[in-house]
Amino acid sequence: MILRKIEDGTQKKLHRGKAIIPLGPRQTGKTTLVKKVCPMGSNDLIWLTGDDANYNTRLKNSSISTLKP
């Protein structure tokens, strides 16, 4: 796996009460980065993907309160 500079910065910003939203073109490692820095099973993690048509529509004009399951 390729080590990225952004990984360390992302780790430091976790658990500060803010959303971290990785953006970028397809196939650039966004999902891999999130899976590496966020342990699965974490209670404060909401996993959304823009590839899912339902979430894509909701993500365009939403707030975090409307996105929480």
MIKOLFI-410006 format. One record per residue: residue number from 0; x, y, z of N, C-alpha, C, O in turn. Coordinates in nm, 3 decimals, decimal comma. Layout:
<rs>
<r num="NUM" n_px="X" n_py="Y" n_pz="Z" ca_px="X" ca_py="Y" ca_pz="Z" c_px="X" c_py="Y" c_pz="Z" o_px="X" o_py="Y" o_pz="Z"/>
...
</rs>
This chain:
<rs>
<r num="0" n_px="0,085" n_py="-0,118" n_pz="0,000" ca_px="0,000" ca_py="0,000" ca_pz="0,000" c_px="0,089" c_py="0,124" c_pz="0,000" o_px="0,194" o_py="0,126" o_pz="0,064"/>
<r num="1" n_px="0,047" n_py="0,225" n_pz="-0,071" ca_px="0,123" ca_py="0,350" ca_pz="-0,081" c_px="0,094" c_py="0,436" c_pz="0,042" o_px="-0,023" o_py="0,460" o_pz="0,075"/>
<r num="2" n_px="0,199" n_py="0,483" n_pz="0,110" ca_px="0,180" ca_py="0,574" ca_pz="0,221" c_px="0,159" c_py="0,714" c_pz="0,166" o_px="0,233" o_py="0,760" o_pz="0,078"/>
<r num="3" n_px="0,058" n_py="0,783" n_pz="0,219" ca_px="0,026" ca_py="0,916" ca_pz="0,169" c_px="0,045" c_py="1,019" c_pz="0,280" o_px="0,020" o_py="0,990" o_pz="0,397"/>
<r num="4" n_px="0,089" n_py="1,139" n_pz="0,243" ca_px="0,107" ca_py="1,248" ca_pz="0,340" c_px="-0,025" c_py="1,284" c_pz="0,407" o_px="-0,027" o_py="1,319" o_pz="0,525"/>
<r num="5" n_px="-0,133" n_py="1,275" n_pz="0,335" ca_px="-0,264" ca_py="1,315" ca_pz="0,387" c_px="-0,312" c_py="1,222" c_pz="0,500" o_px="-0,395" o_py="1,262" o_pz="0,582"/>
<r num="6" n_px="-0,260" n_py="1,101" n_pz="0,504" ca_px="-0,304" ca_py="1,004" ca_pz="0,605" c_px="-0,276" c_py="1,054" c_pz="0,746" o_px="-0,364" o_py="1,046" o_pz="0,833"/>
<r num="7" n_px="-0,157" n_py="1,103" n_pz="0,771" ca_px="-0,121" ca_py="1,152" ca_pz="0,903" c_px="-0,207" c_py="1,272" c_pz="0,944" o_px="-0,254" o_py="1,279" o_pz="1,057"/>
<r num="8" n_px="-0,228" n_py="1,364" n_pz="0,853" ca_px="-0,311" ca_py="1,481" ca_pz="0,880" c_px="-0,455" c_py="1,443" c_pz="0,909" o_px="-0,521" o_py="1,502" o_pz="0,995"/>
<r num="9" n_px="-0,503" n_py="1,344" n_pz="0,836" ca_px="-0,641" ca_py="1,297" ca_pz="0,857" c_px="-0,654" c_py="1,233" c_pz="0,996" o_px="-0,753" o_py="1,256" o_pz="1,065"/>
<r num="10" n_px="-0,557" n_py="1,153" n_pz="1,035" ca_px="-0,559" ca_py="1,089" ca_pz="1,168" c_px="-0,568" c_py="1,194" c_pz="1,277" o_px="-0,643" o_py="1,177" o_pz="1,373"/>
<r num="11" n_px="-0,492" n_py="1,302" n_pz="1,264" ca_px="-0,488" ca_py="1,407" ca_pz="1,367" c_px="-0,620" c_py="1,483" c_pz="1,377" o_px="-0,652" o_py="1,536" o_pz="1,483"/>
<r num="12" n_px="-0,696" n_py="1,488" n_pz="1,269" ca_px="-0,821" ca_py="1,563" ca_pz="1,269" c_px="-0,943" c_py="1,481" c_pz="1,310" o_px="-1,053" o_py="1,535" o_pz="1,325"/>
<r num="13" n_px="-0,925" n_py="1,351" n_pz="1,330" ca_px="-1,036" ca_py="1,266" ca_pz="1,372" c_px="-1,081" c_py="1,299" c_pz="1,514" o_px="-1,001" o_py="1,347" o_pz="1,595"/>
<r num="14" n_px="-1,206" n_py="1,275" n_pz="1,542" ca_px="-1,264" ca_py="1,289" ca_pz="1,676" c_px="-1,259" c_py="1,432" c_pz="1,728" o_px="-1,238" o_py="1,454" o_pz="1,847"/>
<r num="15" n_px="-1,278" n_py="1,528" n_pz="1,640" ca_px="-1,284" ca_py="1,668" ca_pz="1,682" c_px="-1,423" c_py="1,726" c_pz="1,662" o_px="-1,442" o_py="1,847" o_pz="1,668"/>
<r num="16" n_px="-1,520" n_py="1,640" n_pz="1,639" ca_px="-1,658" ca_py="1,685" ca_pz="1,625" c_px="-1,691" c_py="1,743" c_pz="1,488" o_px="-1,795" o_py="1,807" o_pz="1,472"/>
<r num="17" n_px="-1,605" n_py="1,721" n_pz="1,392" ca_px="-1,628" ca_py="1,773" ca_pz="1,257" c_px="-1,629" c_py="1,658" c_pz="1,157" o_px="-1,570" o_py="1,552" o_pz="1,181"/>
<r num="18" n_px="-1,697" n_py="1,679" n_pz="1,047" ca_px="-1,699" ca_py="1,579" ca_pz="0,940" c_px="-1,572" c_py="1,589" c_pz="0,857" o_px="-1,522" o_py="1,699" o_pz="0,831"/>
<r num="19" n_px="-1,521" n_py="1,477" n_pz="0,817" ca_px="-1,409" ca_py="1,470" ca_pz="0,725" c_px="-1,463" c_py="1,406" c_pz="0,598" o_px="-1,507" o_py="1,291" o_pz="0,599"/>
<r num="20" n_px="-1,460" n_py="1,481" n_pz="0,490" ca_px="-1,518" ca_py="1,433" ca_pz="0,365" c_px="-1,410" c_py="1,428" c_pz="0,258" o_px="-1,371" o_py="1,532" o_pz="0,204"/>
<r num="21" n_px="-1,360" n_py="1,309" n_pz="0,226" ca_px="-1,259" ca_py="1,299" ca_pz="0,121" c_px="-1,324" c_py="1,317" c_pz="-0,017" o_px="-1,419" o_py="1,248" o_pz="-0,052"/>
<r num="22" n_px="-1,271" n_py="1,410" n_pz="-0,092" ca_px="-1,322" ca_py="1,439" ca_pz="-0,226" c_px="-1,213" c_py="1,417" c_pz="-0,328" o_px="-1,095" o_py="1,432" o_pz="-0,298"/>
<r num="23" n_px="-1,252" n_py="1,380" n_pz="-0,447" ca_px="-1,154" ca_py="1,363" ca_pz="-0,554" c_px="-1,208" c_py="1,272" c_pz="-0,662" o_px="-1,317" o_py="1,217" o_pz="-0,650"/>
<r num="24" n_px="-1,131" n_py="1,258" n_pz="-0,768" ca_px="-1,174" ca_py="1,172" ca_pz="-0,879" c_px="-1,183" c_py="1,026" c_pz="-0,838" o_px="-1,128" o_py="0,984" o_pz="-0,736"/>
<r num="25" n_px="-1,251" n_py="0,951" n_pz="-0,919" ca_px="-1,266" ca_py="0,807" ca_pz="-0,894" c_px="-1,131" c_py="0,738" c_pz="-0,896" o_px="-1,039" o_py="0,780" o_pz="-0,966"/>
<r num="26" n_px="-1,122" n_py="0,630" n_pz="-0,818" ca_px="-1,005" ca_py="0,542" ca_pz="-0,820" c_px="-0,876" c_py="0,610" c_pz="-0,774" o_px="-0,769" o_py="0,580" o_pz="-0,827"/>
<r num="27" n_px="-0,886" n_py="0,702" n_pz="-0,677" ca_px="-0,765" ca_py="0,770" ca_pz="-0,629" c_px="-0,730" c_py="0,734" c_pz="-0,486" o_px="-0,636" o_py="0,791" o_pz="-0,430"/>
<r num="28" n_px="-0,803" n_py="0,641" n_pz="-0,424" ca_px="-0,768" ca_py="0,592" ca_pz="-0,291" c_px="-0,846" c_py="0,652" c_pz="-0,176" o_px="-0,806" o_py="0,637" o_pz="-0,061"/>
<r num="29" n_px="-0,957" n_py="0,720" n_pz="-0,204" ca_px="-1,036" ca_py="0,781" ca_pz="-0,096" c_px="-1,091" c_py="0,674" c_pz="-0,001" o_px="-1,078" o_py="0,688" o_pz="0,121"/>
<r num="30" n_px="-1,150" n_py="0,571" n_pz="-0,053" ca_px="-1,207" ca_py="0,464" ca_pz="0,030" c_px="-1,097" c_py="0,393" c_pz="0,107" o_px="-1,114" o_py="0,362" o_pz="0,226"/>
<r num="31" n_px="-0,986" n_py="0,366" n_pz="0,043" ca_px="-0,873" ca_py="0,300" ca_pz="0,109" c_px="-0,823" c_py="0,384" c_pz="0,225" o_px="-0,794" o_py="0,331" o_pz="0,332"/>
<r num="32" n_px="-0,813" n_py="0,515" n_pz="0,206" ca_px="-0,769" ca_py="0,606" ca_pz="0,312" c_px="-0,865" c_py="0,601" c_pz="0,431" o_px="-0,821" o_py="0,590" o_pz="0,545"/>
<r num="33" n_px="-0,993" n_py="0,610" n_pz="0,404" ca_px="-1,092" ca_py="0,610" ca_pz="0,512" c_px="-1,089" c_py="0,479" c_pz="0,588" o_px="-1,094" o_py="0,478" o_pz="0,711"/>
<r num="34" n_px="-1,082" n_py="0,367" n_pz="0,517" ca_px="-1,078" ca_py="0,237" ca_pz="0,584" c_px="-0,952" c_py="0,221" c_pz="0,668" o_px="-0,954" o_py="0,153" o_pz="0,770"/>
<r num="35" n_px="-0,841" n_py="0,284" n_pz="0,626" ca_px="-0,717" ca_py="0,272" ca_pz="0,700" c_px="-0,717" c_py="0,356" c_pz="0,827" o_px="-0,666" o_py="0,312" o_pz="0,930"/>
<r num="36" n_px="-0,772" n_py="0,477" n_pz="0,823" ca_px="-0,766" ca_py="0,566" ca_pz="0,939" c_px="-0,886" c_py="0,553" c_pz="1,033" o_px="-0,878" o_py="0,597" o_pz="1,148"/>
<r num="37" n_px="-0,994" n_py="0,494" n_pz="0,988" ca_px="-1,115" ca_py="0,480" ca_pz="1,070" c_px="-1,141" c_py="0,332" c_pz="1,096" o_px="-1,174" o_py="0,258" o_pz="1,004"/>
<r num="38" n_px="-1,126" n_py="0,288" n_pz="1,220" ca_px="-1,152" ca_py="0,147" ca_pz="1,249" c_px="-1,298" c_py="0,111" c_pz="1,226" o_px="-1,389" o_py="0,183" o_pz="1,268"/>
<r num="39" n_px="-1,321" n_py="0,001" n_pz="1,159" ca_px="-1,458" ca_py="-0,044" ca_pz="1,134" c_px="-1,522" c_py="-0,080" c_pz="1,267" o_px="-1,456" o_py="-0,133" o_pz="1,356"/>
<r num="40" n_px="-1,650" n_py="-0,053" n_pz="1,279" ca_px="-1,720" ca_py="-0,080" ca_pz="1,403" c_px="-1,721" c_py="0,041" c_pz="1,496" o_px="-1,774" o_py="0,033" o_pz="1,606"/>
<r num="41" n_px="-1,662" n_py="0,152" n_pz="1,452" ca_px="-1,660" ca_py="0,273" ca_pz="1,533" c_px="-1,801" c_py="0,330" c_pz="1,541" o_px="-1,870" o_py="0,341" o_pz="1,440"/>
<r num="42" n_px="-1,846" n_py="0,367" n_pz="1,661" ca_px="-1,982" ca_py="0,418" ca_pz="1,679" c_px="-2,001" c_py="0,559" c_pz="1,626" o_px="-2,114" o_py="0,600" o_pz="1,601"/>
<r num="43" n_px="-1,893" n_py="0,633" n_pz="1,606" ca_px="-1,907" ca_py="0,771" ca_pz="1,559" c_px="-1,877" c_py="0,784" c_pz="1,409" o_px="-1,842" o_py="0,893" o_pz="1,363"/>
<r num="44" n_px="-1,889" n_py="0,676" n_pz="1,335" ca_px="-1,861" ca_py="0,675" ca_pz="1,193" c_px="-1,989" c_py="0,652" c_pz="1,115" o_px="-2,062" o_py="0,556" o_pz="1,140"/>
<r num="45" n_px="-2,015" n_py="0,740" n_pz="1,020" ca_px="-2,128" ca_py="0,724" ca_pz="0,928" c_px="-2,068" c_py="0,701" c_pz="0,791" o_px="-1,998" o_py="0,788" o_pz="0,739"/>
<r num="46" n_px="-2,093" n_py="0,586" n_pz="0,733" ca_px="-2,033" ca_py="0,549" ca_pz="0,604" c_px="-2,132" c_py="0,580" c_pz="0,493" o_px="-2,237" o_py="0,516" o_pz="0,483"/>
<r num="47" n_px="-2,099" n_py="0,678" n_pz="0,408" ca_px="-2,183" ca_py="0,715" ca_pz="0,295" c_px="-2,100" c_py="0,708" c_pz="0,168" o_px="-1,979" o_py="0,730" o_pz="0,171"/>
<r num="48" n_px="-2,164" n_py="0,678" n_pz="0,058" ca_px="-2,093" ca_py="0,676" ca_pz="-0,070" c_px="-2,177" c_py="0,750" c_pz="-0,174" o_px="-2,298" o_py="0,733" o_pz="-0,182"/>
<r num="49" n_px="-2,110" n_py="0,831" n_pz="-0,253" ca_px="-2,179" ca_py="0,905" ca_pz="-0,358" c_px="-2,219" c_py="0,817" c_pz="-0,474" o_px="-2,296" o_py="0,860" o_pz="-0,560"/>
<r num="50" n_px="-2,169" n_py="0,694" n_pz="-0,478" ca_px="-2,207" ca_py="0,601" ca_pz="-0,584" c_px="-2,347" c_py="0,546" c_pz="-0,564" o_px="-2,411" o_py="0,502" o_pz="-0,659"/>
<r num="51" n_px="-2,396" n_py="0,549" n_pz="-0,440" ca_px="-2,531" ca_py="0,504" ca_pz="-0,409" c_px="-2,628" c_py="0,617" c_pz="-0,447" o_px="-2,617" o_py="0,727" o_pz="-0,393"/>
<r num="52" n_px="-2,720" n_py="0,590" n_pz="-0,537" ca_px="-2,811" ca_py="0,693" ca_pz="-0,588" c_px="-2,890" c_py="0,761" c_pz="-0,476" o_px="-2,912" o_py="0,882" o_pz="-0,481"/>
<r num="53" n_px="-2,933" n_py="0,684" n_pz="-0,375" ca_px="-3,009" ca_py="0,743" ca_pz="-0,265" c_px="-2,925" c_py="0,844" c_pz="-0,187" o_px="-2,971" o_py="0,954" o_pz="-0,158"/>
<r num="54" n_px="-2,802" n_py="0,806" n_pz="-0,153" ca_px="-2,716" ca_py="0,899" ca_pz="-0,079" c_px="-2,668" c_py="1,014" c_pz="-0,167" o_px="-2,654" o_py="1,126" o_pz="-0,119"/>
<r num="55" n_px="-2,645" n_py="0,988" n_pz="-0,294" ca_px="-2,600" ca_py="1,093" ca_pz="-0,384" c_px="-2,701" c_py="1,207" c_pz="-0,385" o_px="-2,662" o_py="1,324" o_pz="-0,375"/>
<r num="56" n_px="-2,828" n_py="1,176" n_pz="-0,397" ca_px="-2,933" ca_py="1,277" ca_pz="-0,396" c_px="-2,938" c_py="1,349" c_pz="-0,262" o_px="-2,949" o_py="1,471" o_pz="-0,257"/>
<r num="57" n_px="-2,929" n_py="1,273" n_pz="-0,152" ca_px="-2,935" ca_py="1,333" ca_pz="-0,019" c_px="-2,812" c_py="1,418" c_pz="0,012" o_px="-2,822" o_py="1,516" o_pz="0,086"/>
<r num="58" n_px="-2,697" n_py="1,383" n_pz="-0,043" ca_px="-2,574" ca_py="1,456" ca_pz="-0,016" c_px="-2,569" c_py="1,594" c_pz="-0,084" o_px="-2,500" o_py="1,684" o_pz="-0,037"/>
<r num="59" n_px="-2,641" n_py="1,609" n_pz="-0,192" ca_px="-2,633" ca_py="1,734" ca_pz="-0,268" c_px="-2,679" c_py="1,854" c_pz="-0,188" o_px="-2,616" o_py="1,959" o_pz="-0,196"/>
<r num="60" n_px="-2,786" n_py="1,843" n_pz="-0,112" ca_px="-2,840" ca_py="1,956" ca_pz="-0,037" c_px="-2,885" c_py="1,910" c_pz="0,101" o_px="-3,003" o_py="1,915" o_pz="0,133"/>
<r num="61" n_px="-2,790" n_py="1,865" n_pz="0,183" ca_px="-2,826" ca_py="1,810" ca_pz="0,312" c_px="-2,736" c_py="1,863" c_pz="0,423" o_px="-2,629" o_py="1,919" o_pz="0,399"/>
<r num="62" n_px="-2,784" n_py="1,843" n_pz="0,544" ca_px="-2,703" ca_py="1,871" ca_pz="0,662" c_px="-2,677" c_py="1,737" c_pz="0,731" o_px="-2,741" o_py="1,637" o_pz="0,697"/>
<r num="63" n_px="-2,585" n_py="1,735" n_pz="0,826" ca_px="-2,552" ca_py="1,609" ca_pz="0,894" c_px="-2,673" c_py="1,553" c_pz="0,967" o_px="-2,687" o_py="1,432" o_pz="0,978"/>
<r num="64" n_px="-2,759" n_py="1,640" n_pz="1,019" ca_px="-2,875" ca_py="1,589" ca_pz="1,092" c_px="-2,971" c_py="1,512" c_pz="1,000" o_px="-3,037" o_py="1,419" o_pz="1,045"/>
<r num="65" n_px="-2,979" n_py="1,549" n_pz="0,874" ca_px="-3,067" ca_py="1,476" ca_pz="0,782" c_px="-3,001" c_py="1,350" c_pz="0,729" o_px="-3,069" o_py="1,263" o_pz="0,676"/>
<r num="66" n_px="-2,868" n_py="1,338" n_pz="0,743" ca_px="-2,798" ca_py="1,221" ca_pz="0,693" c_px="-2,784" c_py="1,111" c_pz="0,796" o_px="-2,762" o_py="0,995" o_pz="0,759"/>
<r num="67" n_px="-2,796" n_py="1,143" n_pz="0,924" ca_px="-2,779" ca_py="1,042" ca_pz="1,028" c_px="-2,888" c_py="0,935" c_pz="1,012" o_px="-3,004" o_py="0,966" o_pz="0,986"/>
<r num="68" n_px="-2,847" n_py="0,807" n_pz="1,027" ca_px="-2,946" ca_py="0,699" ca_pz="1,012" c_px="-3,047" c_py="0,699" c_pz="1,125" o_px="-3,137" o_py="0,615" o_pz="1,128"/>
</rs>
